[in-house]
Amino acid sequence: MAELHELGVREAAAAIRAREITSVELVRALLARIEATEPRLQAWETLDAEGALAEAARRDEAAGRGEGGALNGVPVGIKDVYHVAGLPTTAGWRGLPFTTPTRDSGPVARLREAGAVILGKTVSTPFAMSDPPRTHNPWNLARTPGGSSSGSAAAVGARQVPAGLGTQTAGSILRPAGYCGTVGFKPTFGRVSRRGIIPVAWSLDHAGPITRSVADAAALLAVLAGHDPADQGSRDRPVDDYLAAVANPAAPRLGLVTDLLERAEPEVRAHTEQVAARLEQAGAQVRPVSLPEPFERLVALQLIVMQCEAAAGHARLHAAHAAAYPPRLRAIVETGQVIPAAAYLRAQRLRHRARLGVRELLADVDCLLMPTASNVAPEPSTTGDTRFQAIWSLFGVPALSLPSGLSADGLPFSTQLVAAPWREAPLLAAARWCEQQLGPLGAPPL
């Protein structure tokens, strides 16, 4: 068996179920890994070592009785915009008083029901927006891990925890996952509950997992997916068998999105073309496709909607503490405050029209294929380019970021796959097939 901190979600769950290891042993191994790497990485906001060990002991007792859910004994890190009972929620901004909730958010409650162990809260950029975090990239400490799910992506990439939860309004799951060499998965809008998560923009916010393999992402989604009547954005749709989807995948039909390929940096473009060629040689059908609307228009629509909704959500807090706001968050909120209501409504109408065109495009392929971001992880004064992920957040369609190689500088390349709404199972199947052809990325030098 691999070292305990190297175990993925399904490997750990199976080993605990078979009594080959205990959850307590796994948690202790991860805490030792965190102790050795966290001074350089800075991925955790709140580490609940005592609580995690106590819960792991309870999970071991359940395993001894032949009981426990699908994730029994598996540790998970939670982005610090999710409420976790008994742990503070700072939203990445300790400059203001923060709350310690007494109830779990919807996704955390589902994780607990499945037997997961909450290891602690991972770093978020302030209010899940674009101001840089203190977290470093495990592949190169002088590069950004991306944002806003910075801590979850870095911790999973650095083998501090097998899985983490993130949120995405523009590109906050896929981009950090891509920069940190992990799998990031944003389900369809409404597939996973957002109850108990501090919002950014109510019509754009998504919750989803970050893992080290596609099958592990499927295992997390199998637990997280489902209708939550307490979340107004939640949809009551059938939940597919995601683990069955990744068990024996077939070669997919892929649409290579030329609009994004042309806007990528040269090394990213060349890598994505090589990935497409490798997948085609392995049996996939690959053909070039174009977006139904100009790329710049889609980026602008997402930005307008996000700014207006963020301004509304921050109205009271900003009025009382504007001077304390970090600069990028403050700029987003204050820009949203001066955008006319007519412009917001027009953006929503154009969004609806564009969504219909995107669905027509997605009907002809299993997935769209493109770079996750225009660049590899840049320097840490920025969280990177959000545009390639943001347009899919605008449409609420499922998207996945898949590690696909290393640059000449040893930084992860990442390929993005996008499918039609509610088609998470075919997306995961296609991603698993691509993962099999491309091979594992391995662990970072950290």
C-alpha positions as CSV (number, residue, x, y, z in Angstrom):
1,M,0.0,0.0,0.0
2,A,1.1,3.6,-0.7
3,E,2.0,5.9,2.1
4,L,-1.1,6.9,3.9
5,H,-1.0,10.5,2.9
6,E,-0.9,9.4,-0.8
7,L,-4.2,7.5,-0.6
8,G,-7.1,8.9,-2.6
9,V,-10.7,9.0,-1.6
10,R,-11.8,5.6,-2.8
11,E,-8.5,3.9,-1.8
12,A,-8.8,5.2,1.7
13,A,-12.5,4.3,2.0
14,A,-11.8,0.8,0.8
15,A,-8.9,0.3,3.1
16,I,-10.8,1.5,6.1
17,R,-13.8,-0.7,5.2
18,A,-11.5,-3.7,4.9
19,R,-9.8,-2.8,8.2
20,E,-6.5,-2.7,6.5
21,I,-6.0,0.7,8.0
22,T,-7.9,2.8,10.5
23,S,-9.3,6.3,10.1
24,V,-7.4,7.4,13.1
25,E,-4.1,6.2,11.5
26,L,-5.0,8.0,8.3
27,V,-5.8,11.3,10.1
28,R,-2.6,11.1,12.1
29,A,-0.6,10.5,8.9
30,L,-2.3,13.6,7.3
31,L,-1.7,15.7,10.4
32,A,2.0,14.7,10.2
33,R,2.1,15.6,6.5
34,I,0.5,19.0,7.3
35,E,2.9,19.7,10.1
36,A,5.8,19.0,7.7
37,T,4.5,21.1,4.7
38,E,2.1,23.7,6.1
39,P,4.7,26.3,7.1
40,R,5.6,26.6,3.4
41,L,2.2,25.9,1.9
42,Q,-0.3,27.8,4.1
43,A,-3.4,26.0,2.9
44,W,-5.4,25.8,6.2
45,E,-7.4,28.5,7.9
46,T,-8.5,26.3,10.8
47,L,-7.2,22.8,11.5
48,D,-9.4,20.7,13.8
49,A,-7.0,18.0,14.8
50,E,-8.7,17.1,18.0
51,G,-12.2,17.0,16.5
52,A,-11.0,15.0,13.5
53,L,-9.3,12.4,15.6
54,A,-12.4,12.0,17.8
55,E,-14.6,11.6,14.7
56,A,-12.1,9.2,13.1
57,A,-12.4,7.0,16.2
58,R,-16.2,6.9,15.9
59,R,-15.8,6.1,12.2
60,D,-13.5,3.2,13.1
61,E,-16.1,1.9,15.5
62,A,-18.7,2.0,12.7
63,A,-16.3,0.2,10.4
64,G,-15.8,-2.5,13.0
65,R,-19.5,-3.1,13.1
66,G,-19.6,-3.3,9.3
67,E,-21.4,0.0,9.2
68,G,-20.7,3.5,7.8
69,G,-21.4,5.4,4.6
70,A,-19.6,5.6,1.3
71,L,-16.9,7.9,2.7
72,N,-16.6,6.3,6.1
73,G,-13.5,7.6,7.8
74,V,-12.2,9.6,4.8
75,P,-10.9,13.1,5.8
76,V,-12.0,16.1,3.7
77,G,-11.0,19.8,3.8
78,I,-13.7,22.4,3.6
79,K,-13.3,25.8,2.0
80,D,-13.7,28.5,4.6
81,V,-16.9,29.9,3.1
82,Y,-18.9,26.8,4.1
83,H,-20.4,26.7,7.5
84,V,-19.1,23.8,9.6
85,A,-20.7,23.4,13.1
86,G,-18.3,24.4,15.8
87,L,-15.6,25.8,13.5
88,P,-15.3,29.6,12.7
89,T,-16.3,30.8,9.2
90,T,-14.0,33.7,8.3
91,A,-14.6,33.7,4.5
92,G,-10.9,34.4,4.2
93,W,-11.1,37.8,5.9
94,R,-10.1,37.9,9.6
95,G,-10.2,41.7,9.6
96,L,-13.8,41.6,10.7
97,P,-15.7,39.7,13.4
98,F,-16.5,36.2,12.2
99,T,-19.1,33.6,13.1
100,T,-18.9,30.2,14.6
101,P,-22.0,28.4,13.3
102,T,-23.9,25.7,15.2
103,R,-25.2,24.0,12.0
104,D,-23.4,22.5,9.0
105,S,-23.9,23.7,5.5
106,G,-25.8,21.4,3.2
107,P,-22.8,19.8,1.5
108,V,-21.0,19.3,4.8
109,A,-24.1,17.7,6.3
110,R,-24.1,15.2,3.4
111,L,-20.4,14.5,3.9
112,R,-21.0,13.7,7.5
113,E,-24.0,11.5,6.7
114,A,-21.6,9.5,4.4
115,G,-19.1,9.1,7.2
116,A,-16.5,11.7,6.1
117,V,-14.1,13.2,8.7
118,I,-13.9,17.0,8.5
119,L,-10.2,17.8,8.9
120,G,-10.7,21.6,9.0
121,K,-11.3,24.7,7.0
122,T,-9.0,25.5,4.0
123,V,-8.0,29.0,3.0
124,S,-10.4,31.1,0.8
125,T,-9.5,34.3,-0.9
126,P,-11.5,37.2,0.9
127,F,-15.1,36.4,0.3
128,A,-14.2,34.0,-2.5
129,M,-13.2,36.8,-4.8
130,S,-9.9,37.8,-6.6
131,D,-7.6,39.3,-3.9
132,P,-4.6,36.9,-3.6
133,P,-4.5,34.4,-0.7
134,R,-1.5,33.7,1.5
135,T,-1.5,30.1,0.2
136,H,1.3,29.0,-2.1
137,N,1.3,26.6,-5.0
138,P,2.7,23.1,-4.1
139,W,4.4,22.8,-7.5
140,N,6.3,26.1,-7.1
141,L,6.0,28.1,-3.9
142,A,6.7,31.3,-5.9
143,R,3.5,30.8,-8.0
144,T,-0.2,31.3,-7.1
145,P,-2.3,28.3,-6.3
146,G,-5.2,30.2,-8.0
147,G,-8.4,31.3,-6.3
148,S,-10.7,31.4,-4.7
149,S,-10.6,27.8,-3.6
150,S,-6.9,28.2,-3.0
151,G,-6.5,26.2,0.2
152,S,-8.5,23.2,-1.0
153,A,-6.6,22.9,-4.3
154,A,-3.2,23.3,-2.6
155,A,-3.9,20.9,0.2
156,V,-5.2,18.2,-2.1
157,G,-2.3,18.7,-4.5
158,A,0.2,18.6,-1.7
159,R,-1.2,15.3,-0.3
160,Q,-2.3,17.0,2.9
161,V,-5.9,15.6,2.4
162,P,-7.4,13.4,-0.2
163,A,-10.3,15.7,-1.1
164,G,-11.6,19.2,-0.5
165,L,-14.7,21.3,-1.2
166,G,-14.6,24.5,-3.3
167,T,-17.0,27.0,-4.7
168,Q,-17.0,28.7,-8.2
169,T,-18.7,31.9,-9.3
170,A,-16.3,32.6,-12.1
171,G,-13.4,30.1,-12.1
172,S,-12.7,29.3,-8.4
173,I,-12.8,25.5,-8.5
174,L,-11.4,24.7,-11.9
175,R,-8.6,27.2,-12.0
176,P,-6.9,26.5,-8.7
177,A,-7.4,22.8,-9.3
178,G,-5.7,23.2,-12.7
179,Y,-2.8,25.3,-11.2
180,C,-2.2,22.8,-8.4
181,G,-2.4,19.6,-10.6
182,T,-5.7,18.3,-9.2
183,V,-9.1,17.5,-10.6
184,G,-11.7,20.2,-10.0
185,F,-15.4,19.6,-10.8
186,K,-18.1,22.1,-11.0
187,P,-21.5,20.4,-11.4
188,T,-24.6,21.8,-13.1
189,F,-26.0,24.9,-11.3
190,G,-28.5,23.5,-8.8
191,R,-27.0,20.0,-8.6
192,V,-25.3,20.5,-5.2
193,S,-26.8,22.5,-2.3
194,R,-25.4,25.9,-1.4
195,R,-27.2,26.2,1.9
196,G,-24.9,27.5,4.5
197,I,-22.3,28.8,2.1
198,I,-21.4,32.5,2.1
199,P,-22.6,33.7,-1.3
200,V,-20.9,35.8,-4.0
201,A,-23.6,35.9,-6.7
202,W,-26.8,33.9,-6.2
203,S,-27.3,33.1,-9.9
204,L,-23.7,32.1,-10.5
205,D,-22.5,30.3,-7.4
206,H,-21.7,26.6,-7.6
207,A,-20.3,24.1,-5.0
208,G,-18.1,21.1,-5.9
209,P,-15.2,18.9,-5.1
210,I,-11.5,19.0,-5.7
211,T,-9.7,15.6,-5.7
212,R,-6.7,13.8,-7.3
213,S,-8.6,11.6,-9.7
214,V,-11.8,11.7,-11.8
215,A,-13.2,8.6,-10.0
216,D,-12.7,10.3,-6.6
217,A,-14.6,13.3,-8.0
218,A,-17.4,10.9,-9.0
219,A,-17.4,9.5,-5.4
220,L,-17.7,12.9,-3.9
221,L,-20.4,14.0,-6.3
222,A,-22.4,10.8,-5.5
223,V,-22.6,12.0,-1.9
224,L,-23.1,15.7,-2.6
225,A,-25.6,15.7,-5.4
226,G,-29.3,15.9,-4.6
227,H,-32.2,18.4,-4.1
228,D,-32.2,20.6,-1.0
229,P,-35.5,22.4,-0.5
230,A,-33.8,24.9,1.8
231,D,-31.7,26.2,-1.2
232,Q,-33.8,28.2,-3.6
233,G,-31.3,27.5,-6.4
234,S,-31.4,23.7,-5.9
235,R,-33.1,21.7,-8.6
236,D,-35.0,18.4,-8.1
237,R,-33.4,16.3,-10.8
238,P,-32.6,12.6,-10.9
239,V,-29.1,11.8,-9.6
240,D,-27.2,9.4,-11.9
241,D,-24.8,6.6,-10.8
242,Y,-21.6,8.5,-11.2
243,L,-19.3,5.7,-10.0
244,A,-20.8,3.4,-12.6
245,A,-20.2,6.0,-15.3
246,V,-16.4,6.0,-14.6
247,A,-16.1,2.2,-14.3
248,N,-15.7,1.4,-18.0
249,P,-15.7,4.6,-20.1
250,A,-15.7,4.7,-23.9
251,A,-13.9,7.0,-26.2
252,P,-15.9,10.3,-26.3
253,R,-16.9,12.8,-29.1
254,L,-15.0,16.0,-28.3
255,G,-15.4,19.5,-29.6
256,L,-12.1,21.5,-29.5
257,V,-13.1,25.1,-28.8
258,T,-11.0,27.2,-31.1
259,D,-12.1,30.5,-29.6
260,L,-10.3,29.7,-26.4
261,L,-7.4,27.9,-27.9
262,E,-6.5,31.0,-29.9
263,R,-6.5,33.1,-26.8
264,A,-4.2,30.8,-24.7
265,E,-0.6,31.5,-24.2
266,P,1.6,29.7,-26.8
267,E,2.8,26.9,-24.5
268,V,-0.7,26.2,-23.3
269,R,-2.1,26.3,-26.8
270,A,0.6,23.9,-28.0
271,H,0.0,21.5,-25.1
272,T,-3.8,21.5,-25.7
273,E,-3.3,20.7,-29.4
274,Q,-1.0,17.8,-28.4
275,V,-3.6,16.5,-25.9
276,A,-6.3,16.7,-28.6
277,A,-4.1,14.8,-31.0
278,R,-3.2,12.1,-28.4
279,L,-6.9,11.6,-27.5
280,E,-7.8,11.4,-31.2
281,Q,-5.1,8.8,-31.8
282,A,-6.4,6.8,-28.9
283,G,-9.9,6.7,-30.4
284,A,-11.8,9.8,-29.5
285,Q,-13.6,11.8,-32.2
286,V,-12.2,15.4,-32.1
287,R,-13.5,18.2,-34.2
288,P,-13.0,22.0,-34.0
289,V,-16.1,24.0,-32.8
290,S,-16.8,27.7,-32.2
291,L,-18.7,29.5,-29.4
292,P,-22.2,30.6,-30.5
293,E,-21.5,34.2,-29.2
294,P,-18.3,36.3,-29.2
295,F,-16.0,35.3,-26.4
296,E,-15.6,38.8,-25.1
297,R,-19.4,39.3,-24.9
298,L,-19.8,36.2,-22.7
299,V,-16.9,37.3,-20.4
300,A,-18.6,40.7,-20.1
301,L,-22.0,39.2,-19.3
302,Q,-20.6,37.1,-16.5
303,L,-18.7,40.0,-15.0
304,I,-21.7,42.3,-15.0
305,V,-24.0,39.7,-13.4
306,M,-21.3,38.9,-10.8
307,Q,-20.6,42.5,-9.9
308,C,-24.2,43.5,-9.5
309,E,-25.1,40.5,-7.4
310,A,-22.0,40.8,-5.3
311,A,-22.8,44.5,-4.7
312,A,-26.3,43.6,-3.5
313,G,-25.0,40.9,-1.2
314,H,-22.3,43.1,0.3
315,A,-24.5,46.2,0.7
316,R,-24.7,46.3,4.5
317,L,-21.2,45.1,5.2
318,H,-19.6,47.4,2.7
319,A,-21.5,50.4,4.0
320,A,-20.1,49.8,7.5
321,H,-16.6,48.6,6.6
322,A,-15.7,49.9,3.1
323,A,-12.2,51.1,4.1
324,A,-11.3,47.6,5.4
325,Y,-12.2,45.8,2.2
326,P,-9.3,44.4,0.2
327,P,-8.8,46.3,-3.1
328,R,-10.1,43.8,-5.7
329,L,-13.2,42.9,-3.6
330,R,-13.9,46.5,-3.0
331,A,-13.6,47.3,-6.7
332,I,-16.0,44.6,-7.7
333,V,-18.6,45.7,-5.1
334,E,-18.3,49.4,-5.8
335,T,-18.5,48.8,-9.6
336,G,-21.6,46.7,-9.1
337,Q,-23.2,49.5,-7.1
338,V,-23.1,51.9,-10.1
339,I,-24.2,49.5,-12.8
340,P,-27.7,50.5,-13.8
341,A,-30.5,48.0,-13.2
342,A,-31.3,48.1,-16.9
343,A,-27.8,46.9,-17.7
344,Y,-28.1,44.0,-15.3
345,L,-31.5,43.0,-16.8
346,R,-30.2,43.2,-20.3
347,A,-27.2,41.1,-19.3
348,Q,-29.5,38.4,-18.0
349,R,-31.6,38.5,-21.2
350,L,-28.5,38.1,-23.3
351,R,-27.3,35.4,-21.0
352,H,-30.5,33.4,-21.6
353,R,-30.1,33.8,-25.4
354,A,-26.5,32.7,-25.3
355,R,-27.4,29.7,-23.1
356,L,-29.7,28.4,-25.8
357,G,-26.9,28.6,-28.4
358,V,-24.4,26.8,-26.1
359,R,-26.9,24.0,-25.5
360,E,-27.2,23.5,-29.2
361,L,-23.4,23.3,-29.4
362,L,-23.2,20.8,-26.6
363,A,-25.9,18.6,-28.2
364,D,-23.6,17.5,-30.9
365,V,-20.7,16.3,-28.7
366,D,-20.2,14.5,-25.5
367,C,-17.9,17.2,-24.2
368,L,-16.2,20.4,-25.2
369,L,-12.4,20.4,-24.8
370,M,-10.2,23.4,-24.1
371,P,-7.5,24.7,-21.8
372,T,-8.6,25.2,-18.2
373,A,-6.9,28.6,-18.2
374,S,-5.0,30.7,-20.7
375,N,-1.8,30.3,-18.6
376,V,0.0,28.0,-16.2
377,A,0.1,29.3,-12.6
378,P,1.4,32.9,-12.7
379,E,3.2,34.9,-9.9
380,P,1.3,35.4,-6.7
381,S,0.1,38.9,-7.0
382,T,-2.8,37.5,-9.1
383,T,-5.0,34.4,-8.8
384,G,-4.8,34.0,-12.6
385,D,-7.1,34.3,-15.7
386,T,-10.7,33.5,-14.9
387,R,-12.2,34.0,-18.4
388,F,-11.9,30.4,-19.7
389,Q,-13.8,29.0,-16.7
390,A,-16.2,32.0,-16.1
391,I,-18.2,31.6,-19.3
392,W,-19.2,28.1,-18.2
393,S,-20.2,29.4,-14.8
394,L,-22.4,31.9,-16.6
395,F,-24.3,29.1,-18.3
396,G,-24.4,26.8,-15.2
397,V,-23.2,23.8,-17.2
398,P,-20.9,21.1,-15.6
399,A,-17.2,21.5,-16.2
400,L,-14.1,19.5,-15.1
401,S,-10.5,20.4,-14.9
402,L,-8.1,17.5,-15.6
403,P,-4.3,17.5,-15.0
404,S,-2.7,16.8,-18.4
405,G,1.0,17.3,-18.2
406,L,3.8,19.5,-16.9
407,S,5.4,22.6,-18.5
408,A,9.1,23.1,-19.1
409,D,9.1,24.9,-15.8
410,G,7.5,22.0,-14.0
411,L,4.1,23.6,-13.6
412,P,0.9,21.7,-14.2
413,F,-1.0,22.0,-17.5
414,S,-4.7,21.4,-17.3
415,T,-7.4,20.5,-19.8
416,Q,-11.0,21.6,-19.3
417,L,-14.0,19.4,-20.3
418,V,-17.6,20.9,-20.4
419,A,-20.9,19.0,-21.0
420,A,-24.6,19.9,-21.3
421,P,-26.7,20.6,-18.2
422,W,-27.3,17.6,-15.9
423,R,-24.9,15.5,-17.9
424,E,-22.4,15.0,-15.1
425,A,-22.3,11.2,-15.6
426,P,-21.2,11.4,-19.3
427,L,-18.8,14.2,-18.4
428,L,-17.2,12.1,-15.7
429,A,-17.0,9.1,-18.1
430,A,-15.3,11.2,-20.8
431,A,-12.9,12.7,-18.3
432,R,-12.0,9.3,-16.9
433,W,-11.3,8.0,-20.4
434,C,-9.1,11.0,-21.1
435,E,-7.4,10.5,-17.8
436,Q,-6.6,6.9,-18.7
437,Q,-5.0,8.0,-22.0
438,L,-3.0,10.9,-20.5
439,G,-1.7,9.1,-17.4
440,P,-1.1,10.4,-13.8
441,L,0.6,13.7,-13.1
442,G,2.3,12.5,-9.9
443,A,3.1,14.4,-6.7
444,P,4.5,17.9,-6.6
445,P,8.1,18.5,-5.4
446,L,6.8,19.8,-2.1
